[in-house]
Amino acid sequence: MGNIRRRPKNLPRKLLAIRKKLDVSQTEMARLLDLDVAYTAVSGYELGTRQPDLLVLLKYARLAGVSTDVLIDDKLKLD
């Protein structure tokens, strides 16, 4: 079944692409995601230094109009 603990390599790029497509700043994205933390969390997600929890991934997916599978599966592209 492979290494299920491996982080999706393309997730940071996909999260950045979603924010860019929405044409919002990291601060605005944090607000859209209804995060209690500052824009630094969004920055960490986009740099790959911080891993978003499942609820945050679900919110990103809903904002982008895609399933969470698209975000976490490196074989699937964000269109």
PyMOL Python script that loads the backbone (N, CA, C, O; Angstrom):
from pymol import cmd

cmd.read_pdbstr("""\
ATOM      1  N   MET A   1       0.811  -1.192   0.000  1.00  0.00           N
ATOM      2  CA  MET A   1       0.000   0.000   0.000  1.00  0.00           C
ATOM      3  C   MET A   1       0.859   1.264   0.000  1.00  0.00           C
ATOM      4  O   MET A   1       0.339   2.357  -0.220  1.00  0.00           O
ATOM      5  N   GLY A   2       2.143   1.136   0.238  1.00  0.00           N
ATOM      6  CA  GLY A   2       3.011   2.303   0.204  1.00  0.00           C
ATOM      7  C   GLY A   2       3.096   2.983   1.564  1.00  0.00           C
ATOM      8  O   GLY A   2       2.498   2.545   2.546  1.00  0.00           O
ATOM      9  N   ASN A   3       3.841   4.042   1.581  1.00  0.00           N
ATOM     10  CA  ASN A   3       4.058   4.799   2.808  1.00  0.00           C
ATOM     11  C   ASN A   3       2.922   5.794   3.001  1.00  0.00           C
ATOM     12  O   ASN A   3       2.902   6.843   2.357  1.00  0.00           O
ATOM     13  N   ILE A   4       1.990   5.483   3.867  1.00  0.00           N
ATOM     14  CA  ILE A   4       0.839   6.357   4.065  1.00  0.00           C
ATOM     15  C   ILE A   4       1.160   7.574   4.920  1.00  0.00           C
ATOM     16  O   ILE A   4       0.321   8.463   5.068  1.00  0.00           O
ATOM     17  N   ARG A   5       2.355   7.624   5.480  1.00  0.00           N
ATOM     18  CA  ARG A   5       2.749   8.776   6.287  1.00  0.00           C
ATOM     19  C   ARG A   5       3.433   9.853   5.455  1.00  0.00           C
ATOM     20  O   ARG A   5       3.765  10.921   5.970  1.00  0.00           O
ATOM     21  N   ARG A   6       3.642   9.583   4.195  1.00  0.00           N
ATOM     22  CA  ARG A   6       4.313  10.542   3.318  1.00  0.00           C
ATOM     23  C   ARG A   6       3.416  11.758   3.091  1.00  0.00           C
ATOM     24  O   ARG A   6       2.222  11.625   2.822  1.00  0.00           O
ATOM     25  N   ARG A   7       4.004  12.924   3.203  1.00  0.00           N
ATOM     26  CA  ARG A   7       3.259  14.158   2.955  1.00  0.00           C
ATOM     27  C   ARG A   7       3.106  14.368   1.459  1.00  0.00           C
ATOM     28  O   ARG A   7       4.020  14.065   0.692  1.00  0.00           O
ATOM     29  N   PRO A   8       1.970  14.880   1.042  1.00  0.00           N
ATOM     30  CA  PRO A   8       1.809  15.190  -0.381  1.00  0.00           C
ATOM     31  C   PRO A   8       2.807  16.270  -0.805  1.00  0.00           C
ATOM     32  O   PRO A   8       2.825  17.362  -0.237  1.00  0.00           O
ATOM     33  N   LYS A   9       3.628  15.964  -1.793  1.00  0.00           N
ATOM     34  CA  LYS A   9       4.659  16.901  -2.239  1.00  0.00           C
ATOM     35  C   LYS A   9       4.075  18.136  -2.913  1.00  0.00           C
ATOM     36  O   LYS A   9       4.628  19.230  -2.799  1.00  0.00           O
ATOM     37  N   ASN A  10       2.969  17.963  -3.608  1.00  0.00           N
ATOM     38  CA  ASN A  10       2.394  19.068  -4.371  1.00  0.00           C
ATOM     39  C   ASN A  10       1.394  19.910  -3.589  1.00  0.00           C
ATOM     40  O   ASN A  10       0.892  20.906  -4.110  1.00  0.00           O
ATOM     41  N   LEU A  11       1.100  19.534  -2.361  1.00  0.00           N
ATOM     42  CA  LEU A  11       0.094  20.262  -1.585  1.00  0.00           C
ATOM     43  C   LEU A  11       0.425  21.746  -1.430  1.00  0.00           C
ATOM     44  O   LEU A  11      -0.445  22.580  -1.680  1.00  0.00           O
ATOM     45  N   PRO A  12       1.645  22.112  -1.028  1.00  0.00           N
ATOM     46  CA  PRO A  12       1.927  23.548  -0.890  1.00  0.00           C
ATOM     47  C   PRO A  12       1.676  24.336  -2.183  1.00  0.00           C
ATOM     48  O   PRO A  12       1.106  25.427  -2.154  1.00  0.00           O
ATOM     49  N   ARG A  13       2.105  23.776  -3.302  1.00  0.00           N
ATOM     50  CA  ARG A  13       1.896  24.436  -4.603  1.00  0.00           C
ATOM     51  C   ARG A  13       0.413  24.582  -4.912  1.00  0.00           C
ATOM     52  O   ARG A  13      -0.018  25.616  -5.423  1.00  0.00           O
ATOM     53  N   LYS A  14      -0.365  23.556  -4.607  1.00  0.00           N
ATOM     54  CA  LYS A  14      -1.808  23.602  -4.873  1.00  0.00           C
ATOM     55  C   LYS A  14      -2.496  24.640  -3.992  1.00  0.00           C
ATOM     56  O   LYS A  14      -3.381  25.358  -4.457  1.00  0.00           O
ATOM     57  N   LEU A  15      -2.098  24.724  -2.729  1.00  0.00           N
ATOM     58  CA  LEU A  15      -2.708  25.697  -1.829  1.00  0.00           C
ATOM     59  C   LEU A  15      -2.374  27.121  -2.265  1.00  0.00           C
ATOM     60  O   LEU A  15      -3.223  28.010  -2.193  1.00  0.00           O
ATOM     61  N   LEU A  16      -1.147  27.336  -2.713  1.00  0.00           N
ATOM     62  CA  LEU A  16      -0.765  28.642  -3.243  1.00  0.00           C
ATOM     63  C   LEU A  16      -1.585  28.966  -4.488  1.00  0.00           C
ATOM     64  O   LEU A  16      -2.063  30.090  -4.643  1.00  0.00           O
ATOM     65  N   ALA A  17      -1.747  27.997  -5.363  1.00  0.00           N
ATOM     66  CA  ALA A  17      -2.507  28.206  -6.600  1.00  0.00           C
ATOM     67  C   ALA A  17      -3.957  28.581  -6.299  1.00  0.00           C
ATOM     68  O   ALA A  17      -4.538  29.427  -6.979  1.00  0.00           O
ATOM     69  N   ILE A  18      -4.532  27.957  -5.289  1.00  0.00           N
ATOM     70  CA  ILE A  18      -5.912  28.292  -4.909  1.00  0.00           C
ATOM     71  C   ILE A  18      -5.993  29.741  -4.460  1.00  0.00           C
ATOM     72  O   ILE A  18      -6.888  30.476  -4.876  1.00  0.00           O
ATOM     73  N   ARG A  19      -5.054  30.156  -3.606  1.00  0.00           N
ATOM     74  CA  ARG A  19      -5.071  31.540  -3.123  1.00  0.00           C
ATOM     75  C   ARG A  19      -4.884  32.522  -4.268  1.00  0.00           C
ATOM     76  O   ARG A  19      -5.565  33.545  -4.334  1.00  0.00           O
ATOM     77  N   LYS A  20      -3.961  32.211  -5.170  1.00  0.00           N
ATOM     78  CA  LYS A  20      -3.713  33.091  -6.313  1.00  0.00           C
ATOM     79  C   LYS A  20      -4.944  33.173  -7.214  1.00  0.00           C
ATOM     80  O   LYS A  20      -5.281  34.243  -7.720  1.00  0.00           O
ATOM     81  N   LYS A  21      -5.610  32.037  -7.411  1.00  0.00           N
ATOM     82  CA  LYS A  21      -6.810  32.022  -8.250  1.00  0.00           C
ATOM     83  C   LYS A  21      -7.915  32.879  -7.633  1.00  0.00           C
ATOM     84  O   LYS A  21      -8.671  33.540  -8.345  1.00  0.00           O
ATOM     85  N   LEU A  22      -8.000  32.858  -6.308  1.00  0.00           N
ATOM     86  CA  LEU A  22      -8.988  33.686  -5.612  1.00  0.00           C
ATOM     87  C   LEU A  22      -8.555  35.151  -5.548  1.00  0.00           C
ATOM     88  O   LEU A  22      -9.344  36.026  -5.190  1.00  0.00           O
ATOM     89  N   ASP A  23      -7.290  35.407  -5.900  1.00  0.00           N
ATOM     90  CA  ASP A  23      -6.729  36.759  -5.911  1.00  0.00           C
ATOM     91  C   ASP A  23      -6.857  37.443  -4.551  1.00  0.00           C
ATOM     92  O   ASP A  23      -7.355  38.563  -4.439  1.00  0.00           O
ATOM     93  N   VAL A  24      -6.391  36.730  -3.519  1.00  0.00           N
ATOM     94  CA  VAL A  24      -6.430  37.277  -2.162  1.00  0.00           C
ATOM     95  C   VAL A  24      -5.042  37.183  -1.529  1.00  0.00           C
ATOM     96  O   VAL A  24      -4.208  36.374  -1.936  1.00  0.00           O
ATOM     97  N   SER A  25      -4.820  38.019  -0.536  1.00  0.00           N
ATOM     98  CA  SER A  25      -3.559  37.988   0.212  1.00  0.00           C
ATOM     99  C   SER A  25      -3.588  36.822   1.194  1.00  0.00           C
ATOM    100  O   SER A  25      -4.621  36.179   1.381  1.00  0.00           O
ATOM    101  N   GLN A  26      -2.462  36.561   1.808  1.00  0.00           N
ATOM    102  CA  GLN A  26      -2.412  35.499   2.825  1.00  0.00           C
ATOM    103  C   GLN A  26      -3.302  35.853   4.009  1.00  0.00           C
ATOM    104  O   GLN A  26      -3.938  34.971   4.585  1.00  0.00           O
ATOM    105  N   THR A  27      -3.356  37.113   4.377  1.00  0.00           N
ATOM    106  CA  THR A  27      -4.226  37.549   5.467  1.00  0.00           C
ATOM    107  C   THR A  27      -5.688  37.326   5.109  1.00  0.00           C
ATOM    108  O   THR A  27      -6.467  36.838   5.928  1.00  0.00           O
ATOM    109  N   GLU A  28      -6.059  37.686   3.877  1.00  0.00           N
ATOM    110  CA  GLU A  28      -7.439  37.471   3.429  1.00  0.00           C
ATOM    111  C   GLU A  28      -7.765  35.984   3.355  1.00  0.00           C
ATOM    112  O   GLU A  28      -8.883  35.574   3.668  1.00  0.00           O
ATOM    113  N   MET A  29      -6.789  35.174   2.940  1.00  0.00           N
ATOM    114  CA  MET A  29      -7.010  33.727   2.866  1.00  0.00           C
ATOM    115  C   MET A  29      -7.246  33.158   4.259  1.00  0.00           C
ATOM    116  O   MET A  29      -8.125  32.316   4.446  1.00  0.00           O
ATOM    117  N   ALA A  30      -6.476  33.608   5.223  1.00  0.00           N
ATOM    118  CA  ALA A  30      -6.677  33.145   6.600  1.00  0.00           C
ATOM    119  C   ALA A  30      -8.092  33.478   7.062  1.00  0.00           C
ATOM    120  O   ALA A  30      -8.733  32.679   7.745  1.00  0.00           O
ATOM    121  N   ARG A  31      -8.572  34.655   6.689  1.00  0.00           N
ATOM    122  CA  ARG A  31      -9.938  35.045   7.049  1.00  0.00           C
ATOM    123  C   ARG A  31     -10.957  34.158   6.342  1.00  0.00           C
ATOM    124  O   ARG A  31     -11.928  33.721   6.960  1.00  0.00           O
ATOM    125  N   LEU A  32     -10.749  33.888   5.053  1.00  0.00           N
ATOM    126  CA  LEU A  32     -11.658  33.015   4.305  1.00  0.00           C
ATOM    127  C   LEU A  32     -11.700  31.600   4.885  1.00  0.00           C
ATOM    128  O   LEU A  32     -12.735  30.934   4.880  1.00  0.00           O
ATOM    129  N   LEU A  33     -10.540  31.164   5.383  1.00  0.00           N
ATOM    130  CA  LEU A  33     -10.455  29.833   5.984  1.00  0.00           C
ATOM    131  C   LEU A  33     -10.972  29.829   7.419  1.00  0.00           C
ATOM    132  O   LEU A  33     -11.078  28.778   8.050  1.00  0.00           O
ATOM    133  N   ASP A  34     -11.292  31.021   7.924  1.00  0.00           N
ATOM    134  CA  ASP A  34     -11.795  31.180   9.283  1.00  0.00           C
ATOM    135  C   ASP A  34     -10.793  30.648  10.303  1.00  0.00           C
ATOM    136  O   ASP A  34     -11.149  29.940  11.246  1.00  0.00           O
ATOM    137  N   LEU A  35      -9.522  31.011  10.085  1.00  0.00           N
ATOM    138  CA  LEU A  35      -8.457  30.561  10.971  1.00  0.00           C
ATOM    139  C   LEU A  35      -8.294  31.525  12.136  1.00  0.00           C
ATOM    140  O   LEU A  35      -8.432  32.739  11.985  1.00  0.00           O
ATOM    141  N   ASP A  36      -8.002  30.967  13.282  1.00  0.00           N
ATOM    142  CA  ASP A  36      -7.756  31.782  14.466  1.00  0.00           C
ATOM    143  C   ASP A  36      -6.334  32.345  14.466  1.00  0.00           C
ATOM    144  O   ASP A  36      -5.995  33.197  15.287  1.00  0.00           O
ATOM    145  N   VAL A  37      -5.526  31.872  13.557  1.00  0.00           N
ATOM    146  CA  VAL A  37      -4.133  32.314  13.504  1.00  0.00           C
ATOM    147  C   VAL A  37      -3.966  33.354  12.401  1.00  0.00           C
ATOM    148  O   VAL A  37      -4.877  33.576  11.602  1.00  0.00           O
ATOM    149  N   ALA A  38      -2.819  33.977  12.364  1.00  0.00           N
ATOM    150  CA  ALA A  38      -2.549  35.023  11.390  1.00  0.00           C
ATOM    151  C   ALA A  38      -2.177  34.427  10.034  1.00  0.00           C
ATOM    152  O   ALA A  38      -2.208  33.214   9.831  1.00  0.00           O
ATOM    153  N   TYR A  39      -1.830  35.312   9.129  1.00  0.00           N
ATOM    154  CA  TYR A  39      -1.436  34.903   7.780  1.00  0.00           C
ATOM    155  C   TYR A  39      -0.233  33.965   7.798  1.00  0.00           C
ATOM    156  O   TYR A  39       0.016  33.269   6.814  1.00  0.00           O
ATOM    157  N   THR A  40       0.512  33.935   8.893  1.00  0.00           N
ATOM    158  CA  THR A  40       1.701  33.086   8.954  1.00  0.00           C
ATOM    159  C   THR A  40       1.360  31.613   8.778  1.00  0.00           C
ATOM    160  O   THR A  40       2.180  30.847   8.271  1.00  0.00           O
ATOM    161  N   ALA A  41       0.163  31.203   9.188  1.00  0.00           N
ATOM    162  CA  ALA A  41      -0.253  29.817   8.973  1.00  0.00           C
ATOM    163  C   ALA A  41      -0.382  29.535   7.483  1.00  0.00           C
ATOM    164  O   ALA A  41       0.092  28.508   6.997  1.00  0.00           O
ATOM    165  N   VAL A  42      -1.019  30.442   6.763  1.00  0.00           N
ATOM    166  CA  VAL A  42      -1.187  30.284   5.319  1.00  0.00           C
ATOM    167  C   VAL A  42       0.183  30.252   4.646  1.00  0.00           C
ATOM    168  O   VAL A  42       0.414  29.446   3.745  1.00  0.00           O
ATOM    169  N   SER A  43       1.076  31.114   5.075  1.00  0.00           N
ATOM    170  CA  SER A  43       2.430  31.128   4.537  1.00  0.00           C
ATOM    171  C   SER A  43       3.108  29.778   4.759  1.00  0.00           C
ATOM    172  O   SER A  43       3.746  29.246   3.850  1.00  0.00           O
ATOM    173  N   GLY A  44       2.973  29.229   5.951  1.00  0.00           N
ATOM    174  CA  GLY A  44       3.560  27.925   6.260  1.00  0.00           C
ATOM    175  C   GLY A  44       2.994  26.815   5.399  1.00  0.00           C
ATOM    176  O   GLY A  44       3.725  25.924   4.967  1.00  0.00           O
ATOM    177  N   TYR A  45       1.687  26.862   5.146  1.00  0.00           N
ATOM    178  CA  TYR A  45       1.060  25.854   4.277  1.00  0.00           C
ATOM    179  C   TYR A  45       1.642  25.944   2.872  1.00  0.00           C
ATOM    180  O   TYR A  45       1.942  24.926   2.249  1.00  0.00           O
ATOM    181  N   GLU A  46       1.800  27.166   2.378  1.00  0.00           N
ATOM    182  CA  GLU A  46       2.272  27.373   1.009  1.00  0.00           C
ATOM    183  C   GLU A  46       3.759  27.052   0.857  1.00  0.00           C
ATOM    184  O   GLU A  46       4.211  26.686  -0.228  1.00  0.00           O
ATOM    185  N   LEU A  47       4.511  27.190   1.936  1.00  0.00           N
ATOM    186  CA  LEU A  47       5.947  26.873   1.896  1.00  0.00           C
ATOM    187  C   LEU A  47       6.219  25.403   2.208  1.00  0.00           C
ATOM    188  O   LEU A  47       7.318  24.905   1.964  1.00  0.00           O
ATOM    189  N   GLY A  48       5.223  24.716   2.744  1.00  0.00           N
ATOM    190  CA  GLY A  48       5.393  23.317   3.102  1.00  0.00           C
ATOM    191  C   GLY A  48       6.055  23.117   4.454  1.00  0.00           C
ATOM    192  O   GLY A  48       6.466  22.006   4.787  1.00  0.00           O
ATOM    193  N   THR A  49       6.161  24.184   5.232  1.00  0.00           N
ATOM    194  CA  THR A  49       6.768  24.078   6.558  1.00  0.00           C
ATOM    195  C   THR A  49       5.738  23.783   7.636  1.00  0.00           C
ATOM    196  O   THR A  49       6.080  23.476   8.777  1.00  0.00           O
ATOM    197  N   ARG A  50       4.489  23.881   7.259  1.00  0.00           N
ATOM    198  CA  ARG A  50       3.389  23.633   8.185  1.00  0.00           C
ATOM    199  C   ARG A  50       2.338  22.800   7.461  1.00  0.00           C
ATOM    200  O   ARG A  50       2.041  23.049   6.293  1.00  0.00           O
ATOM    201  N   GLN A  51       1.779  21.816   8.149  1.00  0.00           N
ATOM    202  CA  GLN A  51       0.790  20.925   7.549  1.00  0.00           C
ATOM    203  C   GLN A  51      -0.609  21.339   8.007  1.00  0.00           C
ATOM    204  O   GLN A  51      -0.878  21.366   9.208  1.00  0.00           O
ATOM    205  N   PRO A  52      -1.508  21.665   7.062  1.00  0.00           N
ATOM    206  CA  PRO A  52      -2.873  22.025   7.463  1.00  0.00           C
ATOM    207  C   PRO A  52      -3.619  20.808   7.989  1.00  0.00           C
ATOM    208  O   PRO A  52      -3.400  19.690   7.523  1.00  0.00           O
ATOM    209  N   ASP A  53      -4.502  21.026   8.963  1.00  0.00           N
ATOM    210  CA  ASP A  53      -5.301  19.918   9.456  1.00  0.00           C
ATOM    211  C   ASP A  53      -6.443  19.629   8.478  1.00  0.00           C
ATOM    212  O   ASP A  53      -6.638  20.355   7.503  1.00  0.00           O
ATOM    213  N   LEU A  54      -7.173  18.587   8.745  1.00  0.00           N
ATOM    214  CA  LEU A  54      -8.219  18.149   7.812  1.00  0.00           C
ATOM    215  C   LEU A  54      -9.301  19.189   7.597  1.00  0.00           C
ATOM    216  O   LEU A  54      -9.782  19.357   6.476  1.00  0.00           O
ATOM    217  N   LEU A  55      -9.690  19.888   8.649  1.00  0.00           N
ATOM    218  CA  LEU A  55     -10.719  20.915   8.509  1.00  0.00           C
ATOM    219  C   LEU A  55     -10.255  22.035   7.592  1.00  0.00           C
ATOM    220  O   LEU A  55     -11.030  22.534   6.777  1.00  0.00           O
ATOM    221  N   VAL A  56      -9.000  22.430   7.720  1.00  0.00           N
ATOM    222  CA  VAL A  56      -8.446  23.477   6.853  1.00  0.00           C
ATOM    223  C   VAL A  56      -8.393  22.986   5.410  1.00  0.00           C
ATOM    224  O   VAL A  56      -8.723  23.736   4.492  1.00  0.00           O
ATOM    225  N   LEU A  57      -7.981  21.735   5.196  1.00  0.00           N
ATOM    226  CA  LEU A  57      -7.961  21.175   3.837  1.00  0.00           C
ATOM    227  C   LEU A  57      -9.355  21.161   3.231  1.00  0.00           C
ATOM    228  O   LEU A  57      -9.529  21.459   2.049  1.00  0.00           O
ATOM    229  N   LEU A  58     -10.337  20.818   4.035  1.00  0.00           N
ATOM    230  CA  LEU A  58     -11.723  20.803   3.554  1.00  0.00           C
ATOM    231  C   LEU A  58     -12.159  22.207   3.142  1.00  0.00           C
ATOM    232  O   LEU A  58     -12.833  22.377   2.126  1.00  0.00           O
ATOM    233  N   LYS A  59     -11.778  23.201   3.920  1.00  0.00           N
ATOM    234  CA  LYS A  59     -12.145  24.581   3.582  1.00  0.00           C
ATOM    235  C   LYS A  59     -11.449  25.041   2.303  1.00  0.00           C
ATOM    236  O   LYS A  59     -12.065  25.706   1.470  1.00  0.00           O
ATOM    237  N   TYR A  60     -10.173  24.694   2.138  1.00  0.00           N
ATOM    238  CA  TYR A  60      -9.470  25.010   0.884  1.00  0.00           C
ATOM    239  C   TYR A  60     -10.196  24.359  -0.292  1.00  0.00           C
ATOM    240  O   TYR A  60     -10.439  25.002  -1.313  1.00  0.00           O
ATOM    241  N   ALA A  61     -10.537  23.090  -0.141  1.00  0.00           N
ATOM    242  CA  ALA A  61     -11.198  22.361  -1.229  1.00  0.00           C
ATOM    243  C   ALA A  61     -12.524  23.006  -1.594  1.00  0.00           C
ATOM    244  O   ALA A  61     -12.838  23.153  -2.775  1.00  0.00           O
ATOM    245  N   ARG A  62     -13.295  23.386  -0.607  1.00  0.00           N
ATOM    246  CA  ARG A  62     -14.589  24.024  -0.880  1.00  0.00           C
ATOM    247  C   ARG A  62     -14.405  25.371  -1.566  1.00  0.00           C
ATOM    248  O   ARG A  62     -15.156  25.700  -2.485  1.00  0.00           O
ATOM    249  N   LEU A  63     -13.422  26.154  -1.138  1.00  0.00           N
ATOM    250  CA  LEU A  63     -13.165  27.438  -1.786  1.00  0.00           C
ATOM    251  C   LEU A  63     -12.757  27.253  -3.246  1.00  0.00           C
ATOM    252  O   LEU A  63     -13.089  28.072  -4.103  1.00  0.00           O
ATOM    253  N   ALA A  64     -12.031  26.163  -3.519  1.00  0.00           N
ATOM    254  CA  ALA A  64     -11.551  25.899  -4.880  1.00  0.00           C
ATOM    255  C   ALA A  64     -12.571  25.133  -5.720  1.00  0.00           C
ATOM    256  O   ALA A  64     -12.418  25.026  -6.937  1.00  0.00           O
ATOM    257  N   GLY A  65     -13.604  24.605  -5.079  1.00  0.00           N
ATOM    258  CA  GLY A  65     -14.600  23.822  -5.820  1.00  0.00           C
ATOM    259  C   GLY A  65     -14.084  22.464  -6.262  1.00  0.00           C
ATOM    260  O   GLY A  65     -14.470  21.961  -7.317  1.00  0.00           O
ATOM    261  N   VAL A  66     -13.202  21.865  -5.447  1.00  0.00           N
ATOM    262  CA  VAL A  66     -12.642  20.548  -5.755  1.00  0.00           C
ATOM    263  C   VAL A  66     -12.804  19.642  -4.540  1.00  0.00           C
ATOM    264  O   VAL A  66     -13.157  20.101  -3.453  1.00  0.00           O
ATOM    265  N   SER A  67     -12.546  18.360  -4.734  1.00  0.00           N
ATOM    266  CA  SER A  67     -12.572  17.435  -3.608  1.00  0.00           C
ATOM    267  C   SER A  67     -11.224  17.496  -2.881  1.00  0.00           C
ATOM    268  O   SER A  67     -10.221  17.938  -3.441  1.00  0.00           O
ATOM    269  N   THR A  68     -11.221  17.053  -1.651  1.00  0.00           N
ATOM    270  CA  THR A  68      -9.967  17.016  -0.894  1.00  0.00           C
ATOM    271  C   THR A  68      -8.983  16.053  -1.542  1.00  0.00           C
ATOM    272  O   THR A  68      -7.772  16.211  -1.385  1.00  0.00           O
ATOM    273  N   ASP A  69      -9.482  15.060  -2.264  1.00  0.00           N
ATOM    274  CA  ASP A  69      -8.602  14.126  -2.971  1.00  0.00           C
ATOM    275  C   ASP A  69      -7.663  14.865  -3.911  1.00  0.00           C
ATOM    276  O   ASP A  69      -6.483  14.531  -4.012  1.00  0.00           O
ATOM    277  N   VAL A  70      -8.190  15.865  -4.593  1.00  0.00           N
ATOM    278  CA  VAL A  70      -7.384  16.633  -5.545  1.00  0.00           C
ATOM    279  C   VAL A  70      -6.235  17.330  -4.817  1.00  0.00           C
ATOM    280  O   VAL A  70      -5.140  17.463  -5.362  1.00  0.00           O
ATOM    281  N   LEU A  71      -6.484  17.768  -3.604  1.00  0.00           N
ATOM    282  CA  LEU A  71      -5.440  18.466  -2.855  1.00  0.00           C
ATOM    283  C   LEU A  71      -4.351  17.527  -2.360  1.00  0.00           C
ATOM    284  O   LEU A  71      -3.168  17.862  -2.420  1.00  0.00           O
ATOM    285  N   ILE A  72      -4.740  16.355  -1.871  1.00  0.00           N
ATOM    286  CA  ILE A  72      -3.757  15.499  -1.207  1.00  0.00           C
ATOM    287  C   ILE A  72      -3.154  14.414  -2.095  1.00  0.00           C
ATOM    288  O   ILE A  72      -2.145  13.813  -1.730  1.00  0.00           O
ATOM    289  N   ASP A  73      -3.747  14.160  -3.236  1.00  0.00           N
ATOM    290  CA  ASP A  73      -3.219  13.140  -4.140  1.00  0.00           C
ATOM    291  C   ASP A  73      -2.299  13.799  -5.164  1.00  0.00           C
ATOM    292  O   ASP A  73      -2.759  14.552  -6.022  1.00  0.00           O
ATOM    293  N   ASP A  74      -1.024  13.520  -5.075  1.00  0.00           N
ATOM    294  CA  ASP A  74      -0.048  14.132  -5.982  1.00  0.00           C
ATOM    295  C   ASP A  74      -0.283  13.754  -7.444  1.00  0.00           C
ATOM    296  O   ASP A  74       0.211  14.434  -8.343  1.00  0.00           O
ATOM    297  N   LYS A  75      -1.017  12.697  -7.684  1.00  0.00           N
ATOM    298  CA  LYS A  75      -1.276  12.269  -9.067  1.00  0.00           C
ATOM    299  C   LYS A  75      -2.396  13.078  -9.711  1.00  0.00           C
ATOM    300  O   LYS A  75      -2.531  13.083 -10.935  1.00  0.00           O
ATOM    301  N   LEU A  76      -3.201  13.760  -8.899  1.00  0.00           N
ATOM    302  CA  LEU A  76      -4.306  14.547  -9.414  1.00  0.00           C
ATOM    303  C   LEU A  76      -3.892  16.004  -9.538  1.00  0.00           C
ATOM    304  O   LEU A  76      -3.210  16.546  -8.668  1.00  0.00           O
ATOM    305  N   LYS A  77      -4.312  16.630 -10.627  1.00  0.00           N
ATOM    306  CA  LYS A  77      -3.953  18.027 -10.871  1.00  0.00           C
ATOM    307  C   LYS A  77      -5.084  18.955 -10.435  1.00  0.00           C
ATOM    308  O   LYS A  77      -6.265  18.617 -10.521  1.00  0.00           O
ATOM    309  N   LEU A  78      -4.694  20.104  -9.975  1.00  0.00           N
ATOM    310  CA  LEU A  78      -5.631  21.159  -9.635  1.00  0.00           C
ATOM    311  C   LEU A  78      -5.901  21.943 -10.910  1.00  0.00           C
ATOM    312  O   LEU A  78      -4.993  22.572 -11.453  1.00  0.00           O
ATOM    313  N   ASP A  79      -7.114  21.912 -11.385  1.00  0.00           N
ATOM    314  CA  ASP A  79      -7.433  22.599 -12.665  1.00  0.00           C
ATOM    315  C   ASP A  79      -7.940  23.987 -12.455  1.00  0.00           C
ATOM    316  O   ASP A  79      -8.247  24.685 -13.422  1.00  0.00           O
TER     317      ASP A  79
END
""", "prot")
cmd.dss("prot")
cmd.show_as("cartoon", "prot")
cmd.util.cbc("prot")
cmd.orient("prot")
